[in-house]
Amino acid sequence: MRSIHDPRYQDLIKKLIELRESKNVTQVELARRLEKPQSYVSKVEILERRLDVIELMDWLRALEQEFLKFIEKL
């Protein structure tokens, strides 16, 4: 099974989207903060691209969320 199809990974991405939206940050704004194209954020959110742990840490930093607090909620 490819890891992007794992329900746990899908839940992680769902929580990242909820976090981004709760902070009223658009995909475009998040991409700017990450110094990446908007398509990068979109592909992660629609499960076309997988985040690694370092990228996850960057996303959470860009959204001003502590890594451990986020992981505890999963």
Helices and strands as residue ranges (DSSP letters): G 3-5, H 7-22, H 27-34, H 38-45, H 53-62, H 67-72
